[in-house]
Amino acid sequence: MHRPSLFLVTAALIALSGCSAGASSASPSPSHSCVSVTEDEVAALFDRWNDSLATKDPAKVVDNYAEKSFLLPTLSNTPRDTREEKEDYFEHFLKNEPTGVVDERFIDIDCDSALDTGLYTFTYGTTGKKVKARYTFTYEYIDGDWKITSHHSSQMPEG
């Protein structure tokens, strides 16, 4: 009785799945075409997020985030990876009535993902206080919409 080698079985399964051996999970299959996005459209994702802050509704802000996403917020030492934890953070942050403005940015675009990183300034509507911070947003195109998959923000350490 002839038994196929493990190598041949594995190669056959890979061929049937449309993947190539050694390809990373981030690489699109040959039949997948990447969603086209421009730097201006990626920049507009920040505007969408910033506009959601103006609603003062934590749930609307968190709607910008993918279900599987990670937030390292400016004003908390606690990382947030669940929807509830993110809503808790924004419930407190939104009390300041923040409005953000990007001061400087770098955008990098890949297949179905994008990075927007730079410096922004928040002005608190309640006090007029300005907070300068560094930020990084990573986005992924999920189910027909761009979602935040990670967001890191940290207050500038030098005045």
CNS distance restraints for C-alpha pairs under 8 A (distance, minus, plus):
assign (resid   4 and name CA) (resid   8 and name CA) 6.36 0.50 0.50
assign (resid   4 and name CA) (resid   9 and name CA) 6.70 0.50 0.50
assign (resid   5 and name CA) (resid   9 and name CA) 6.43 0.50 0.50
assign (resid   6 and name CA) (resid  10 and name CA) 6.05 0.50 0.50
assign (resid   7 and name CA) (resid  11 and name CA) 6.06 0.50 0.50
assign (resid   8 and name CA) (resid  12 and name CA) 6.09 0.50 0.50
assign (resid   9 and name CA) (resid  13 and name CA) 6.25 0.50 0.50
assign (resid  10 and name CA) (resid  14 and name CA) 6.17 0.50 0.50
assign (resid  11 and name CA) (resid  15 and name CA) 6.12 0.50 0.50
assign (resid  11 and name CA) (resid  21 and name CA) 7.61 0.50 0.50
assign (resid  12 and name CA) (resid  16 and name CA) 6.18 0.50 0.50
assign (resid  13 and name CA) (resid  17 and name CA) 6.19 0.50 0.50
assign (resid  14 and name CA) (resid  18 and name CA) 6.43 0.50 0.50
assign (resid  14 and name CA) (resid  19 and name CA) 5.55 0.50 0.50
assign (resid  14 and name CA) (resid  20 and name CA) 6.41 0.50 0.50
assign (resid  14 and name CA) (resid  21 and name CA) 6.75 0.50 0.50
assign (resid  15 and name CA) (resid  19 and name CA) 6.25 0.50 0.50
assign (resid  15 and name CA) (resid  20 and name CA) 6.98 0.50 0.50
assign (resid  18 and name CA) (resid  29 and name CA) 6.31 0.50 0.50
assign (resid  18 and name CA) (resid  30 and name CA) 7.41 0.50 0.50
assign (resid  19 and name CA) (resid  23 and name CA) 6.97 0.50 0.50
assign (resid  19 and name CA) (resid  29 and name CA) 5.93 0.50 0.50
assign (resid  19 and name CA) (resid  30 and name CA) 7.95 0.50 0.50
assign (resid  23 and name CA) (resid  27 and name CA) 6.50 0.50 0.50
assign (resid  27 and name CA) (resid 111 and name CA) 7.98 0.50 0.50
assign (resid  28 and name CA) (resid  32 and name CA) 5.60 0.50 0.50
assign (resid  28 and name CA) (resid  33 and name CA) 7.33 0.50 0.50
assign (resid  28 and name CA) (resid  34 and name CA) 7.59 0.50 0.50
assign (resid  28 and name CA) (resid 111 and name CA) 7.61 0.50 0.50
assign (resid  34 and name CA) (resid 111 and name CA) 5.04 0.50 0.50
assign (resid  34 and name CA) (resid 112 and name CA) 5.61 0.50 0.50
assign (resid  35 and name CA) (resid 111 and name CA) 6.81 0.50 0.50
assign (resid  35 and name CA) (resid 112 and name CA) 5.54 0.50 0.50
assign (resid  35 and name CA) (resid 141 and name CA) 7.55 0.50 0.50
assign (resid  36 and name CA) (resid 112 and name CA) 7.83 0.50 0.50
assign (resid  37 and name CA) (resid  41 and name CA) 6.16 0.50 0.50
assign (resid  37 and name CA) (resid  42 and name CA) 7.03 0.50 0.50
assign (resid  37 and name CA) (resid 109 and name CA) 7.67 0.50 0.50
assign (resid  38 and name CA) (resid  42 and name CA) 6.35 0.50 0.50
assign (resid  38 and name CA) (resid 109 and name CA) 7.90 0.50 0.50
assign (resid  39 and name CA) (resid  43 and name CA) 6.12 0.50 0.50
assign (resid  39 and name CA) (resid 107 and name CA) 6.39 0.50 0.50
assign (resid  39 and name CA) (resid 108 and name CA) 7.81 0.50 0.50
assign (resid  39 and name CA) (resid 109 and name CA) 7.59 0.50 0.50
assign (resid  40 and name CA) (resid  44 and name CA) 6.17 0.50 0.50
assign (resid  41 and name CA) (resid  45 and name CA) 6.63 0.50 0.50
assign (resid  42 and name CA) (resid  46 and name CA) 7.32 0.50 0.50
assign (resid  42 and name CA) (resid 107 and name CA) 7.52 0.50 0.50
assign (resid  42 and name CA) (resid 114 and name CA) 7.14 0.50 0.50
assign (resid  42 and name CA) (resid 116 and name CA) 7.26 0.50 0.50
assign (resid  43 and name CA) (resid  47 and name CA) 6.89 0.50 0.50
assign (resid  43 and name CA) (resid 107 and name CA) 7.92 0.50 0.50
assign (resid  43 and name CA) (resid 116 and name CA) 7.33 0.50 0.50
assign (resid  44 and name CA) (resid  48 and name CA) 6.19 0.50 0.50
assign (resid  45 and name CA) (resid  49 and name CA) 6.30 0.50 0.50
assign (resid  45 and name CA) (resid 146 and name CA) 7.76 0.50 0.50
assign (resid  46 and name CA) (resid  50 and name CA) 6.00 0.50 0.50
assign (resid  47 and name CA) (resid  51 and name CA) 5.91 0.50 0.50
assign (resid  48 and name CA) (resid  52 and name CA) 6.29 0.50 0.50
assign (resid  49 and name CA) (resid  53 and name CA) 6.65 0.50 0.50
assign (resid  49 and name CA) (resid  61 and name CA) 6.46 0.50 0.50
assign (resid  49 and name CA) (resid  64 and name CA) 6.46 0.50 0.50
assign (resid  50 and name CA) (resid  54 and name CA) 6.96 0.50 0.50
assign (resid  50 and name CA) (resid  99 and name CA) 6.71 0.50 0.50
assign (resid  50 and name CA) (resid 100 and name CA) 6.28 0.50 0.50
assign (resid  51 and name CA) (resid  55 and name CA) 7.14 0.50 0.50
assign (resid  52 and name CA) (resid  56 and name CA) 7.43 0.50 0.50
assign (resid  52 and name CA) (resid  57 and name CA) 7.57 0.50 0.50
assign (resid  52 and name CA) (resid  60 and name CA) 5.99 0.50 0.50
assign (resid  52 and name CA) (resid  61 and name CA) 5.12 0.50 0.50
assign (resid  53 and name CA) (resid  57 and name CA) 7.16 0.50 0.50
assign (resid  53 and name CA) (resid  58 and name CA) 7.71 0.50 0.50
assign (resid  53 and name CA) (resid  60 and name CA) 7.94 0.50 0.50
assign (resid  53 and name CA) (resid  61 and name CA) 6.03 0.50 0.50
assign (resid  53 and name CA) (resid  94 and name CA) 6.74 0.50 0.50
assign (resid  53 and name CA) (resid  97 and name CA) 7.69 0.50 0.50
assign (resid  53 and name CA) (resid  98 and name CA) 6.96 0.50 0.50
assign (resid  53 and name CA) (resid  99 and name CA) 7.26 0.50 0.50
assign (resid  54 and name CA) (resid  97 and name CA) 7.08 0.50 0.50
assign (resid  54 and name CA) (resid  98 and name CA) 7.48 0.50 0.50
assign (resid  54 and name CA) (resid  99 and name CA) 7.24 0.50 0.50
assign (resid  55 and name CA) (resid  60 and name CA) 7.45 0.50 0.50
assign (resid  56 and name CA) (resid  91 and name CA) 7.99 0.50 0.50
assign (resid  56 and name CA) (resid  94 and name CA) 5.67 0.50 0.50
assign (resid  56 and name CA) (resid  95 and name CA) 7.61 0.50 0.50
assign (resid  56 and name CA) (resid  97 and name CA) 7.26 0.50 0.50
assign (resid  57 and name CA) (resid  61 and name CA) 6.65 0.50 0.50
assign (resid  57 and name CA) (resid  91 and name CA) 7.47 0.50 0.50
assign (resid  57 and name CA) (resid  94 and name CA) 7.78 0.50 0.50
assign (resid  58 and name CA) (resid  62 and name CA) 6.20 0.50 0.50
assign (resid  58 and name CA) (resid  87 and name CA) 5.08 0.50 0.50
assign (resid  58 and name CA) (resid  88 and name CA) 7.62 0.50 0.50
assign (resid  58 and name CA) (resid  90 and name CA) 5.21 0.50 0.50
assign (resid  58 and name CA) (resid  91 and name CA) 5.42 0.50 0.50
assign (resid  58 and name CA) (resid  94 and name CA) 7.45 0.50 0.50
assign (resid  59 and name CA) (resid  63 and name CA) 6.14 0.50 0.50
assign (resid  59 and name CA) (resid  87 and name CA) 6.05 0.50 0.50
assign (resid  60 and name CA) (resid  64 and name CA) 7.31 0.50 0.50
assign (resid  61 and name CA) (resid  65 and name CA) 7.89 0.50 0.50
assign (resid  61 and name CA) (resid  87 and name CA) 7.90 0.50 0.50
assign (resid  61 and name CA) (resid  90 and name CA) 7.54 0.50 0.50
assign (resid  62 and name CA) (resid  83 and name CA) 6.83 0.50 0.50
assign (resid  62 and name CA) (resid  86 and name CA) 6.54 0.50 0.50
assign (resid  62 and name CA) (resid  87 and name CA) 6.33 0.50 0.50
assign (resid  64 and name CA) (resid 147 and name CA) 5.58 0.50 0.50
assign (resid  64 and name CA) (resid 148 and name CA) 6.08 0.50 0.50
assign (resid  65 and name CA) (resid  69 and name CA) 6.39 0.50 0.50
assign (resid  65 and name CA) (resid 147 and name CA) 5.13 0.50 0.50
assign (resid  65 and name CA) (resid 148 and name CA) 4.40 0.50 0.50
assign (resid  65 and name CA) (resid 149 and name CA) 6.20 0.50 0.50
assign (resid  66 and name CA) (resid 142 and name CA) 7.83 0.50 0.50
assign (resid  66 and name CA) (resid 147 and name CA) 5.09 0.50 0.50
assign (resid  66 and name CA) (resid 148 and name CA) 5.61 0.50 0.50
assign (resid  66 and name CA) (resid 149 and name CA) 5.51 0.50 0.50
assign (resid  67 and name CA) (resid  82 and name CA) 7.73 0.50 0.50
assign (resid  67 and name CA) (resid  83 and name CA) 7.23 0.50 0.50
assign (resid  68 and name CA) (resid  81 and name CA) 7.33 0.50 0.50
assign (resid  68 and name CA) (resid  82 and name CA) 7.75 0.50 0.50
assign (resid  68 and name CA) (resid 149 and name CA) 6.72 0.50 0.50
assign (resid  69 and name CA) (resid  81 and name CA) 5.89 0.50 0.50
assign (resid  69 and name CA) (resid  82 and name CA) 7.65 0.50 0.50
assign (resid  69 and name CA) (resid 148 and name CA) 6.86 0.50 0.50
assign (resid  69 and name CA) (resid 149 and name CA) 4.30 0.50 0.50
assign (resid  69 and name CA) (resid 150 and name CA) 5.40 0.50 0.50
assign (resid  70 and name CA) (resid  79 and name CA) 7.29 0.50 0.50
assign (resid  70 and name CA) (resid  80 and name CA) 5.89 0.50 0.50
assign (resid  70 and name CA) (resid  81 and name CA) 4.62 0.50 0.50
assign (resid  70 and name CA) (resid  82 and name CA) 7.83 0.50 0.50
assign (resid  70 and name CA) (resid 149 and name CA) 6.31 0.50 0.50
assign (resid  70 and name CA) (resid 150 and name CA) 4.68 0.50 0.50
assign (resid  70 and name CA) (resid 151 and name CA) 6.37 0.50 0.50
assign (resid  71 and name CA) (resid  79 and name CA) 5.91 0.50 0.50
assign (resid  71 and name CA) (resid  80 and name CA) 4.97 0.50 0.50
assign (resid  71 and name CA) (resid  81 and name CA) 6.26 0.50 0.50
assign (resid  71 and name CA) (resid  86 and name CA) 7.13 0.50 0.50
assign (resid  71 and name CA) (resid 150 and name CA) 5.81 0.50 0.50
assign (resid  71 and name CA) (resid 151 and name CA) 4.86 0.50 0.50
assign (resid  71 and name CA) (resid 152 and name CA) 6.00 0.50 0.50
assign (resid  72 and name CA) (resid  76 and name CA) 7.88 0.50 0.50
assign (resid  72 and name CA) (resid  77 and name CA) 7.82 0.50 0.50
assign (resid  72 and name CA) (resid  78 and name CA) 7.24 0.50 0.50
assign (resid  72 and name CA) (resid  79 and name CA) 4.95 0.50 0.50
assign (resid  72 and name CA) (resid  80 and name CA) 6.47 0.50 0.50
assign (resid  72 and name CA) (resid 151 and name CA) 6.13 0.50 0.50
assign (resid  72 and name CA) (resid 152 and name CA) 4.61 0.50 0.50
assign (resid  72 and name CA) (resid 153 and name CA) 6.22 0.50 0.50
assign (resid  73 and name CA) (resid  77 and name CA) 7.43 0.50 0.50
assign (resid  73 and name CA) (resid  78 and name CA) 7.66 0.50 0.50
assign (resid  73 and name CA) (resid  79 and name CA) 7.02 0.50 0.50
assign (resid  73 and name CA) (resid  80 and name CA) 7.88 0.50 0.50
assign (resid  73 and name CA) (resid  89 and name CA) 7.87 0.50 0.50
assign (resid  73 and name CA) (resid 151 and name CA) 7.52 0.50 0.50
assign (resid  73 and name CA) (resid 152 and name CA) 6.05 0.50 0.50
assign (resid  73 and name CA) (resid 153 and name CA) 5.30 0.50 0.50
assign (resid  73 and name CA) (resid 154 and name CA) 6.88 0.50 0.50
assign (resid  74 and name CA) (resid 133 and name CA) 7.57 0.50 0.50
assign (resid  74 and name CA) (resid 152 and name CA) 7.61 0.50 0.50
assign (resid  74 and name CA) (resid 153 and name CA) 4.84 0.50 0.50
assign (resid  74 and name CA) (resid 154 and name CA) 4.60 0.50 0.50
assign (resid  74 and name CA) (resid 155 and name CA) 5.94 0.50 0.50
assign (resid  75 and name CA) (resid  93 and name CA) 7.73 0.50 0.50
assign (resid  75 and name CA) (resid 154 and name CA) 7.79 0.50 0.50
assign (resid  75 and name CA) (resid 155 and name CA) 7.94 0.50 0.50
assign (resid  76 and name CA) (resid  89 and name CA) 7.74 0.50 0.50
assign (resid  80 and name CA) (resid  85 and name CA) 5.24 0.50 0.50
assign (resid  80 and name CA) (resid  86 and name CA) 5.53 0.50 0.50
assign (resid  80 and name CA) (resid  89 and name CA) 8.00 0.50 0.50
assign (resid  81 and name CA) (resid  85 and name CA) 6.62 0.50 0.50
assign (resid  81 and name CA) (resid  86 and name CA) 6.99 0.50 0.50
assign (resid  82 and name CA) (resid  86 and name CA) 6.33 0.50 0.50
assign (resid  83 and name CA) (resid  87 and name CA) 6.14 0.50 0.50
assign (resid  84 and name CA) (resid  88 and name CA) 6.13 0.50 0.50
assign (resid  85 and name CA) (resid  89 and name CA) 6.35 0.50 0.50
assign (resid  86 and name CA) (resid  90 and name CA) 6.26 0.50 0.50
assign (resid  87 and name CA) (resid  91 and name CA) 5.92 0.50 0.50
assign (resid  88 and name CA) (resid  92 and name CA) 6.77 0.50 0.50
assign (resid  89 and name CA) (resid  93 and name CA) 6.23 0.50 0.50
assign (resid  90 and name CA) (resid  94 and name CA) 5.61 0.50 0.50
assign (resid  91 and name CA) (resid  95 and name CA) 6.85 0.50 0.50
assign (resid  92 and name CA) (resid  96 and name CA) 7.79 0.50 0.50
assign (resid  93 and name CA) (resid  97 and name CA) 7.70 0.50 0.50
assign (resid  93 and name CA) (resid  98 and name CA) 7.58 0.50 0.50
assign (resid  94 and name CA) (resid  98 and name CA) 6.34 0.50 0.50
assign (resid  95 and name CA) (resid 126 and name CA) 7.96 0.50 0.50
assign (resid  96 and name CA) (resid 124 and name CA) 5.26 0.50 0.50
assign (resid  96 and name CA) (resid 125 and name CA) 6.32 0.50 0.50
assign (resid  96 and name CA) (resid 126 and name CA) 5.52 0.50 0.50
assign (resid  96 and name CA) (resid 127 and name CA) 7.65 0.50 0.50
assign (resid  97 and name CA) (resid 124 and name CA) 5.36 0.50 0.50
assign (resid  97 and name CA) (resid 125 and name CA) 4.84 0.50 0.50
assign (resid  97 and name CA) (resid 126 and name CA) 6.04 0.50 0.50
assign (resid  98 and name CA) (resid 122 and name CA) 5.90 0.50 0.50
assign (resid  98 and name CA) (resid 123 and name CA) 5.55 0.50 0.50
assign (resid  98 and name CA) (resid 124 and name CA) 4.50 0.50 0.50
assign (resid  98 and name CA) (resid 125 and name CA) 6.02 0.50 0.50
assign (resid  99 and name CA) (resid 122 and name CA) 5.34 0.50 0.50
assign (resid  99 and name CA) (resid 123 and name CA) 5.39 0.50 0.50
assign (resid  99 and name CA) (resid 124 and name CA) 6.56 0.50 0.50
assign (resid  99 and name CA) (resid 125 and name CA) 7.44 0.50 0.50
assign (resid 100 and name CA) (resid 120 and name CA) 6.56 0.50 0.50
assign (resid 100 and name CA) (resid 121 and name CA) 5.59 0.50 0.50
assign (resid 100 and name CA) (resid 122 and name CA) 4.32 0.50 0.50
assign (resid 100 and name CA) (resid 123 and name CA) 6.55 0.50 0.50
assign (resid 101 and name CA) (resid 120 and name CA) 5.50 0.50 0.50
assign (resid 101 and name CA) (resid 121 and name CA) 5.38 0.50 0.50
assign (resid 101 and name CA) (resid 122 and name CA) 6.45 0.50 0.50
assign (resid 102 and name CA) (resid 118 and name CA) 7.61 0.50 0.50
assign (resid 102 and name CA) (resid 119 and name CA) 6.11 0.50 0.50
assign (resid 102 and name CA) (resid 120 and name CA) 4.23 0.50 0.50
assign (resid 102 and name CA) (resid 121 and name CA) 6.49 0.50 0.50
assign (resid 103 and name CA) (resid 118 and name CA) 7.58 0.50 0.50
assign (resid 103 and name CA) (resid 119 and name CA) 5.45 0.50 0.50
assign (resid 103 and name CA) (resid 120 and name CA) 5.06 0.50 0.50
assign (resid 103 and name CA) (resid 121 and name CA) 6.88 0.50 0.50
assign (resid 104 and name CA) (resid 118 and name CA) 5.35 0.50 0.50
assign (resid 104 and name CA) (resid 119 and name CA) 5.19 0.50 0.50
assign (resid 104 and name CA) (resid 120 and name CA) 6.97 0.50 0.50
assign (resid 105 and name CA) (resid 116 and name CA) 6.71 0.50 0.50
assign (resid 105 and name CA) (resid 117 and name CA) 5.50 0.50 0.50
assign (resid 105 and name CA) (resid 118 and name CA) 4.13 0.50 0.50
assign (resid 105 and name CA) (resid 119 and name CA) 6.40 0.50 0.50
assign (resid 106 and name CA) (resid 115 and name CA) 7.89 0.50 0.50
assign (resid 106 and name CA) (resid 116 and name CA) 5.84 0.50 0.50
assign (resid 106 and name CA) (resid 117 and name CA) 5.36 0.50 0.50
assign (resid 106 and name CA) (resid 118 and name CA) 6.03 0.50 0.50
assign (resid 107 and name CA) (resid 114 and name CA) 7.20 0.50 0.50
assign (resid 107 and name CA) (resid 115 and name CA) 5.49 0.50 0.50
assign (resid 107 and name CA) (resid 116 and name CA) 4.58 0.50 0.50
assign (resid 107 and name CA) (resid 117 and name CA) 6.52 0.50 0.50
assign (resid 108 and name CA) (resid 114 and name CA) 5.71 0.50 0.50
assign (resid 108 and name CA) (resid 115 and name CA) 5.09 0.50 0.50
assign (resid 108 and name CA) (resid 116 and name CA) 6.73 0.50 0.50
assign (resid 109 and name CA) (resid 113 and name CA) 6.23 0.50 0.50
assign (resid 109 and name CA) (resid 114 and name CA) 4.40 0.50 0.50
assign (resid 109 and name CA) (resid 115 and name CA) 6.41 0.50 0.50
assign (resid 110 and name CA) (resid 114 and name CA) 5.81 0.50 0.50
assign (resid 112 and name CA) (resid 140 and name CA) 5.67 0.50 0.50
assign (resid 112 and name CA) (resid 141 and name CA) 5.05 0.50 0.50
assign (resid 113 and name CA) (resid 138 and name CA) 7.28 0.50 0.50
assign (resid 113 and name CA) (resid 139 and name CA) 5.36 0.50 0.50
assign (resid 113 and name CA) (resid 140 and name CA) 4.31 0.50 0.50
assign (resid 113 and name CA) (resid 141 and name CA) 6.16 0.50 0.50
assign (resid 114 and name CA) (resid 138 and name CA) 5.79 0.50 0.50
assign (resid 114 and name CA) (resid 139 and name CA) 5.10 0.50 0.50
assign (resid 114 and name CA) (resid 140 and name CA) 6.57 0.50 0.50
assign (resid 115 and name CA) (resid 136 and name CA) 7.18 0.50 0.50
assign (resid 115 and name CA) (resid 137 and name CA) 5.88 0.50 0.50
assign (resid 115 and name CA) (resid 138 and name CA) 4.58 0.50 0.50
assign (resid 115 and name CA) (resid 139 and name CA) 6.33 0.50 0.50
assign (resid 116 and name CA) (resid 136 and name CA) 5.79 0.50 0.50
assign (resid 116 and name CA) (resid 137 and name CA) 5.21 0.50 0.50
assign (resid 116 and name CA) (resid 138 and name CA) 6.41 0.50 0.50
assign (resid 117 and name CA) (resid 134 and name CA) 7.73 0.50 0.50
assign (resid 117 and name CA) (resid 135 and name CA) 5.51 0.50 0.50
assign (resid 117 and name CA) (resid 136 and name CA) 4.15 0.50 0.50
assign (resid 117 and name CA) (resid 137 and name CA) 6.18 0.50 0.50
assign (resid 118 and name CA) (resid 134 and name CA) 5.79 0.50 0.50
assign (resid 118 and name CA) (resid 135 and name CA) 5.49 0.50 0.50
assign (resid 118 and name CA) (resid 136 and name CA) 6.58 0.50 0.50
assign (resid 119 and name CA) (resid 132 and name CA) 7.33 0.50 0.50
assign (resid 119 and name CA) (resid 133 and name CA) 5.80 0.50 0.50
assign (resid 119 and name CA) (resid 134 and name CA) 4.49 0.50 0.50
assign (resid 119 and name CA) (resid 135 and name CA) 5.93 0.50 0.50
assign (resid 120 and name CA) (resid 132 and name CA) 5.94 0.50 0.50
assign (resid 120 and name CA) (resid 133 and name CA) 5.53 0.50 0.50
assign (resid 120 and name CA) (resid 134 and name CA) 6.29 0.50 0.50
assign (resid 120 and name CA) (resid 135 and name CA) 7.03 0.50 0.50
assign (resid 121 and name CA) (resid 130 and name CA) 6.53 0.50 0.50
assign (resid 121 and name CA) (resid 131 and name CA) 5.52 0.50 0.50
assign (resid 121 and name CA) (resid 132 and name CA) 4.36 0.50 0.50
assign (resid 121 and name CA) (resid 133 and name CA) 6.17 0.50 0.50
assign (resid 122 and name CA) (resid 130 and name CA) 5.53 0.50 0.50
assign (resid 122 and name CA) (resid 131 and name CA) 5.11 0.50 0.50
assign (resid 122 and name CA) (resid 132 and name CA) 6.42 0.50 0.50
assign (resid 122 and name CA) (resid 133 and name CA) 7.99 0.50 0.50
assign (resid 123 and name CA) (resid 128 and name CA) 5.86 0.50 0.50
assign (resid 123 and name CA) (resid 129 and name CA) 5.65 0.50 0.50
assign (resid 123 and name CA) (resid 130 and name CA) 4.47 0.50 0.50
assign (resid 123 and name CA) (resid 131 and name CA) 6.47 0.50 0.50
assign (resid 124 and name CA) (resid 128 and name CA) 5.04 0.50 0.50
assign (resid 124 and name CA) (resid 129 and name CA) 5.37 0.50 0.50
assign (resid 124 and name CA) (resid 130 and name CA) 6.47 0.50 0.50
assign (resid 125 and name CA) (resid 129 and name CA) 7.86 0.50 0.50
assign (resid 131 and name CA) (resid 155 and name CA) 7.01 0.50 0.50
assign (resid 132 and name CA) (resid 155 and name CA) 5.93 0.50 0.50
assign (resid 132 and name CA) (resid 156 and name CA) 5.79 0.50 0.50
assign (resid 133 and name CA) (resid 153 and name CA) 6.44 0.50 0.50
assign (resid 133 and name CA) (resid 154 and name CA) 5.28 0.50 0.50
assign (resid 133 and name CA) (resid 155 and name CA) 4.05 0.50 0.50
assign (resid 133 and name CA) (resid 156 and name CA) 4.84 0.50 0.50
assign (resid 134 and name CA) (resid 153 and name CA) 5.55 0.50 0.50
assign (resid 134 and name CA) (resid 154 and name CA) 5.34 0.50 0.50
assign (resid 134 and name CA) (resid 155 and name CA) 6.33 0.50 0.50
assign (resid 134 and name CA) (resid 156 and name CA) 6.42 0.50 0.50
assign (resid 135 and name CA) (resid 151 and name CA) 7.24 0.50 0.50
assign (resid 135 and name CA) (resid 152 and name CA) 5.47 0.50 0.50
assign (resid 135 and name CA) (resid 153 and name CA) 4.34 0.50 0.50
assign (resid 135 and name CA) (resid 154 and name CA) 6.61 0.50 0.50
assign (resid 136 and name CA) (resid 150 and name CA) 7.70 0.50 0.50
assign (resid 136 and name CA) (resid 151 and name CA) 5.58 0.50 0.50
assign (resid 136 and name CA) (resid 152 and name CA) 5.14 0.50 0.50
assign (resid 136 and name CA) (resid 153 and name CA) 6.56 0.50 0.50
assign (resid 137 and name CA) (resid 148 and name CA) 6.54 0.50 0.50
assign (resid 137 and name CA) (resid 149 and name CA) 7.54 0.50 0.50
assign (resid 137 and name CA) (resid 150 and name CA) 5.75 0.50 0.50
assign (resid 137 and name CA) (resid 151 and name CA) 4.55 0.50 0.50
assign (resid 137 and name CA) (resid 152 and name CA) 6.66 0.50 0.50
assign (resid 138 and name CA) (resid 148 and name CA) 5.74 0.50 0.50
assign (resid 138 and name CA) (resid 149 and name CA) 5.54 0.50 0.50
assign (resid 138 and name CA) (resid 150 and name CA) 5.20 0.50 0.50
assign (resid 138 and name CA) (resid 151 and name CA) 6.54 0.50 0.50
assign (resid 139 and name CA) (resid 146 and name CA) 6.17 0.50 0.50
assign (resid 139 and name CA) (resid 147 and name CA) 5.33 0.50 0.50
assign (resid 139 and name CA) (resid 148 and name CA) 4.48 0.50 0.50
assign (resid 139 and name CA) (resid 149 and name CA) 5.39 0.50 0.50
assign (resid 139 and name CA) (resid 150 and name CA) 7.26 0.50 0.50
assign (resid 140 and name CA) (resid 146 and name CA) 5.56 0.50 0.50
assign (resid 140 and name CA) (resid 147 and name CA) 5.50 0.50 0.50
assign (resid 140 and name CA) (resid 148 and name CA) 6.57 0.50 0.50
assign (resid 140 and name CA) (resid 149 and name CA) 6.42 0.50 0.50
assign (resid 141 and name CA) (resid 145 and name CA) 5.47 0.50 0.50
assign (resid 141 and name CA) (resid 146 and name CA) 4.41 0.50 0.50
assign (resid 141 and name CA) (resid 147 and name CA) 6.31 0.50 0.50
assign (resid 142 and name CA) (resid 146 and name CA) 6.14 0.50 0.50
assign (resid 142 and name CA) (resid 147 and name CA) 6.65 0.50 0.50
